[in-house]
């Protein structure tokens, strides 16, 4: 699920911001700006009724600006992010979007909540017996 979610977020970033580079792992060296870095920091699952669960993914998106007006570029990027990332793939809700300008980098944090349902291959009931008579 995590790799699929990462792929969906990357596709949405590219759709909204164009062909910018999106890194999905920590960057050691060779960063070419402007660029995004996407990290899924934490995953929490809350069990619900009837084999359902709610998974919450903590997302960190860093934006490395490419112009001399780093603050202005980051402010514009954050506004676009707030407008265009209410949902991922038009179905996964994005919650608690926050942006912060730190060391000339825009740091965006958010949560994505996904309801998952366990699918079972087991057959729950094949026959019913009523008063000694088998009905199929």
TIVEXGU-481370 format. One record per residue: residue in one letter; x, z, y of N, C-alpha, C, O in turn. Coordinates in pm, whole numbers. Last residue first. Layout:
% TIVEXGU-481370
("A" (X Z Y) (X Z Y) (X Z Y) (X Z Y)) ...
This chain:
% TIVEXGU-481370
("X" (-2879 44 -2684) (-2766 -23 -2621) (-2810 -124 -2521) (-2727 -190 -2458)) ("X" (-2972 346 -2829) (-3016 236 -2745) (-2894 174 -2678) (-2813 247 -2621)) ("X" (-3045 525 -3120) (-2940 467 -3036) (-2995 348 -2960) (-3057 260 -3018)) ("X" (-3226 817 -3170) (-3232 670 -3169) (-3125 618 -3074) (-3115 664 -2960)) ("X" (-3224 1089 -3139) (-3166 1036 -3262) (-3168 884 -3270) (-3116 827 -3366)) ("X" (-3330 1124 -2881) (-3401 1173 -3000) (-3351 1114 -3129) (-3430 1091 -3221)) ("X" (-3134 882 -2760) (-3256 955 -2726) (-3325 995 -2855) (-3373 910 -2930)) ("X" (-2823 798 -2656) (-2898 843 -2771) (-3017 926 -2723) (-3001 1028 -2655)) ("X" (-2656 516 -2531) (-2737 632 -2502) (-2813 670 -2629) (-2862 583 -2701)) ("X" (-2327 377 -2509) (-2458 390 -2573) (-2526 516 -2527) (-2459 613 -2490)) ("X" (-2117 374 -2325) (-2151 253 -2398) (-2290 260 -2459) (-2362 160 -2461)) ("X" (-1990 484 -2024) (-2092 507 -2125) (-2122 375 -2194) (-2149 274 -2127)) ("X" (-1751 423 -1884) (-1807 557 -1878) (-1907 582 -1989) (-1910 692 -2045)) ("X" (-1456 276 -1951) (-1600 254 -1966) (-1663 392 -1976) (-1632 468 -2068)) ("X" (-1184 255 -1721) (-1252 316 -1835) (-1401 284 -1834) (-1462 267 -1728)) ("X" (-1056 169 -1501) (-1085 68 -1602) (-1164 124 -1719) (-1205 49 -1808)) ("X" (-1127 262 -1168) (-1101 304 -1304) (-1139 192 -1400) (-1243 127 -1382)) ("X" (-996 287 -855) (-1070 199 -945) (-1028 234 -1087) (-910 234 -1121)) ("X" (-1030 491 -581) (-965 476 -711) (-1054 389 -798) (-1173 416 -813)) ("X" (-1024 381 -257) (-1111 417 -368) (-1036 391 -497) (-985 281 -518)) ("X" (-940 478 74) (-906 414 -52) (-998 467 -160) (-1044 582 -156)) ("X" (-936 428 415) (-1012 486 305) (-979 407 179) (-988 284 178)) ("X" (-683 489 642) (-738 393 548) (-812 468 438) (-757 560 377)) ("X" (-559 513 965) (-636 581 859) (-704 475 774) (-771 384 823)) ("X" (-266 540 1137) (-359 444 1080) (-426 513 963) (-360 565 873)) ("X" (-142 663 1442) (-184 690 1305) (-279 579 1262) (-361 532 1340)) ("X" (154 625 1646) (11 617 1619) (-15 654 1474) (78 673 1395)) ("X" (392 578 1907) (351 644 1783) (200 632 1769) (128 629 1869)) ("X" (644 399 2056) (499 406 2037) (473 474 1904) (526 433 1801)) ("X" (888 391 2286) (858 451 2156) (706 470 2148) (648 548 2224)) ("X" (1093 171 2449) (954 216 2440) (930 267 2299) (949 193 2202)) ("X" (1407 257 2585) (1333 203 2471) (1191 257 2477) (1171 375 2508)) ("X" (1568 392 2763) (1544 250 2785) (1478 179 2666) (1492 58 2649)) ("X" (1536 662 2671) (1666 593 2665) (1651 441 2669) (1712 369 2590)) ("X" (1196 623 2636) (1307 712 2604) (1435 628 2592) (1441 534 2512)) ("X" (872 626 2720) (993 553 2755) (1112 648 2738) (1127 742 2816)) ("X" (599 631 2498) (695 708 2576) (820 623 2599) (866 555 2507)) ("X" (260 630 2395) (381 558 2431) (469 642 2520) (421 716 2606)) ("X" (25 664 2133) (99 725 2242) (225 644 2268) (289 596 2175)) ("X" (-281 653 1973) (-167 572 2019) (-105 641 2140) (-173 672 2238)) ("X" (-483 767 1796) (-383 846 1869) (-260 766 1910) (-147 808 1884)) ("X" (-536 518 1540) (-575 636 1616) (-454 694 1690) (-340 673 1650)) ("X" (-671 227 1414) (-549 286 1469) (-593 399 1561) (-676 380 1650)) ("X" (-836 126 1117) (-844 190 1248) (-710 250 1288) (-643 315 1207)) ("X" (-841 -182 966) (-779 -50 958) (-772 11 1099) (-709 -46 1189)) ("X" (-957 -432 1030) (-1028 -338 945) (-968 -198 938) (-1041 -104 908)) ("X" (-813 -632 1162) (-956 -619 1192) (-1030 -522 1101) (-1153 -528 1092)) ("X" (-545 -584 1120) (-613 -682 1035) (-765 -671 1047) (-837 -698 951)) ("X" (-589 -283 1275) (-489 -367 1209) (-565 -454 1111) (-641 -404 1028)) ("X" (-724 -199 1594) (-741 -221 1450) (-623 -303 1401) (-564 -381 1475)) ("X" (-611 -173 1835) (-713 -74 1800) (-743 -80 1651) (-783 19 1590)) ("X" (-412 -330 1962) (-386 -264 1834) (-484 -150 1807) (-444 -43 1762)) ("X" (-450 -437 2215) (-455 -526 2099) (-440 -458 1963) (-454 -524 1859)) ("X" (-427 -238 2414) (-542 -327 2412) (-560 -400 2279) (-673 -422 2235)) ("X" (-182 -112 2357) (-304 -32 2363) (-430 -119 2353) (-528 -79 2291)) ("X" (-10 -335 2382) (-24 -266 2253) (-154 -185 2250) (-226 -188 2151)) ("X" (-33 -386 2654) (-76 -487 2558) (-99 -424 2421) (-196 -456 2353)) ("X" (82 -147 2750) (-56 -182 2785) (-112 -287 2687) (-227 -276 2643)) ("X" (342 -171 2643) (255 -61 2602) (110 -94 2632) (23 -70 2548)) ("X" (435 -395 2786) (424 -400 2639) (332 -291 2588) (252 -315 2498)) ("X" (438 -294 3045) (351 -407 3013) (329 -419 2862) (219 -448 2817)) ("X" (635 -95 3014) (500 -59 3059) (401 -170 3023) (292 -141 2975)) ("X" (858 -251 2943) (803 -154 2847) (662 -113 2885) (576 -97 2798)) ("X" (897 -392 3181) (870 -465 3057) (807 -373 2952) (715 -413 2881)) ("X" (955 -177 3355) (839 -264 3378) (799 -341 3254) (680 -354 3224)) ("X" (1194 -81 3234) (1076 4 3249) (950 -78 3269) (847 -51 3205)) ("X" (1372 -303 3250) (1333 -245 3122) (1206 -162 3131) (1119 -172 3044)) ("X" (1457 -541 3405) (1351 -446 3442) (1292 -385 3315) (1177 -411 3278)) ("X" (1621 -712 3263) (1684 -606 3343) (1583 -501 3386) (1619 -384 3403)) ("X" (1484 -766 2930) (1510 -801 3069) (1579 -685 3141) (1593 -576 3087)) ("X" (1414 -687 2673) (1520 -786 2687) (1553 -825 2830) (1640 -908 2852)) ("X" (1346 -369 2507) (1323 -475 2606) (1443 -566 2623) (1557 -530 2592)) ("X" (1247 -270 2206) (1372 -282 2278) (1359 -398 2377) (1359 -514 2336)) ("X" (1013 -50 2084) (1030 -180 2150) (1157 -176 2234) (1173 -91 2321)) ("X" (914 97 1783) (1006 100 1896) (1017 -41 1952) (1029 -139 1878)) ("X" (660 259 1630) (702 125 1671) (791 143 1794) (747 198 1895)) ("X" (558 448 1368) (647 451 1482) (689 307 1509) (747 241 1423)) ("X" (278 601 1216) (351 478 1247) (436 500 1372) (393 563 1468)) ("X" (155 773 952) (212 790 1086) (307 674 1110) (403 653 1036)) ("X" (-139 723 777) (0 680 790) (44 703 933) (-22 657 1026)) ("X" (-362 875 570) (-321 866 709) (-172 834 713) (-91 909 658)) ("X" (-622 809 347) (-477 811 370) (-451 792 518) (-509 704 583)) ("X" (-872 956 178) (-840 907 312) (-690 922 330) (-637 1033 328)) ("X" (-1043 868 -125) (-941 942 -51) (-925 878 86) (-959 762 107)) ("X" (-1266 896 -404) (-1227 840 -275) (-1120 927 -212) (-1108 1046 -244)) ("X" (-1391 999 -629) (-1267 920 -643) (-1227 846 -516) (-1159 743 -523)) ("X" (-1608 1156 -517) (-1627 1034 -599) (-1505 943 -603) (-1517 822 -581)) ("X" (-1487 1287 -200) (-1576 1284 -316) (-1571 1151 -389) (-1534 1048 -332)) ("X" (-1133 1297 -122) (-1274 1300 -86) (-1357 1298 -214) (-1302 1307 -324)) ("X" (-808 1409 -35) (-906 1373 -138) (-1047 1390 -85) (-1077 1484 -12)) ("X" (-583 1274 180) (-684 1379 171) (-789 1332 71) (-851 1227 90)) ("X" (-243 1212 220) (-367 1172 153) (-458 1293 140) (-417 1399 94)) ("X" (-8 1093 449) (-84 1209 401) (-210 1156 335) (-277 1067 388)) ("X" (312 987 534) (185 950 473) (120 1075 417) (183 1153 346)) ("X" (540 895 791) (478 998 708) (346 945 654) (278 867 721)) ("X" (657 670 915) (727 797 908) (671 893 805) (746 965 738)) ("X" (730 350 907) (621 437 863) (686 570 832) (762 582 735)) ("X" (853 154 1173) (882 253 1069) (753 328 1035) (677 364 1124)) ("X" (970 -129 1332) (853 -64 1274) (896 30 1163) (967 -10 1070)) ("X" (1091 -252 1629) (1130 -185 1505) (1008 -108 1457) (950 -31 1532)) ("X" (1120 -555 1814) (1045 -439 1771) (1110 -381 1647) (1176 -451 1570)) ("X" (1302 -700 2092) (1271 -684 1950) (1188 -557 1928) (1187 -466 2011)) ("X" (1467 -925 2318) (1370 -820 2289) (1335 -818 2140) (1338 -920 2072)) ("X" (1776 -835 2150) (1656 -800 2225) (1596 -925 2289) (1668 -1022 2311)) ("X" (1923 -778 1848) (1903 -881 1949) (1770 -854 2017) (1665 -849 1953)) ("X" (2155 -570 1695) (2021 -578 1752) (2017 -685 1861) (2098 -684 1953)) ("X" (2389 -512 1555) (2346 -651 1569) (2205 -668 1622) (2142 -770 1597)) ("X" (2345 -224 1340) (2415 -299 1445) (2359 -440 1450) (2288 -482 1359)) ("X" (2133 -76 1219) (2270 -25 1223) (2350 -92 1336) (2413 -24 1417)) ("X" (1807 18 1239) (1901 -86 1281) (2040 -25 1294) (2061 68 1372)) ("X" (1579 103 978) (1668 144 1087) (1776 38 1113) (1828 -23 1020)) ("X" (1340 -162 914) (1431 -58 868) (1515 -14 987) (1523 -86 1086)) ("X" (1210 -377 1008) (1129 -278 939) (1215 -171 871) (1168 -100 782)) ("X" (1210 -558 1312) (1289 -492 1209) (1200 -388 1141) (1124 -317 1208)) ("X" (1114 -853 1438) (1058 -723 1402) (1141 -668 1286) (1141 -724 1177)) ("X" (1169 -1075 1706) (1221 -1017 1583) (1156 -880 1562) (1145 -801 1655)) ("X" (896 -1270 1833) (1003 -1171 1850) (1047 -1118 1714) (969 -1117 1619)) ("X" (707 -1489 1872) (810 -1489 1767) (927 -1392 1793) (1043 -1429 1776)) ("X" (424 -1296 1997) (500 -1417 1972) (613 -1396 1873) (615 -1297 1800)) ("X" (259 -1077 2028) (377 -1087 2113) (462 -1211 2090) (562 -1230 2158)) ("X" (42 -1116 1848) (19 -1071 1986) (137 -1101 2076) (119 -1146 2189)) ("X" (158 -1206 1609) (42 -1276 1664) (24 -1242 1812) (-6 -1330 1893)) ("X" (355 -1013 1565) (395 -1152 1589) (281 -1233 1651) (305 -1320 1735)) ("X" (190 -790 1523) (289 -789 1631) (328 -932 1666) (332 -968 1784)) ("X" (52 -877 1292) (-21 -856 1417) (73 -852 1537) (40 -906 1642)) ("X" (261 -887 1106) (185 -1008 1138) (110 -994 1269) (104 -1088 1349)) ("X" (330 -614 1105) (427 -714 1151) (356 -844 1189) (387 -904 1291)) ("X" (96 -507 991) (136 -469 1127) (233 -571 1185) (220 -610 1301)) ("X" (103 -627 737) (-10 -651 826) (24 -617 971) (-14 -690 1063)) ("X" (343 -521 635) (328 -666 652) (215 -699 749) (229 -787 833)) ("X" (277 -249 622) (387 -295 708) (373 -444 737) (390 -487 852)) ("X" (74 -263 427) (42 -219 563) (151 -263 660) (120 -310 770)) ("X" (228 -343 206) (119 -428 254) (82 -392 397) (61 -481 480)) ("X" (394 -122 180) (454 -252 213) (348 -350 263) (375 -431 351)) ("X" (198 76 123) (282 87 243) (342 -49 280) (342 -86 397)) ("X" (83 0 -120) (0 0 0) (87 0 125) (54 -67 223)) 
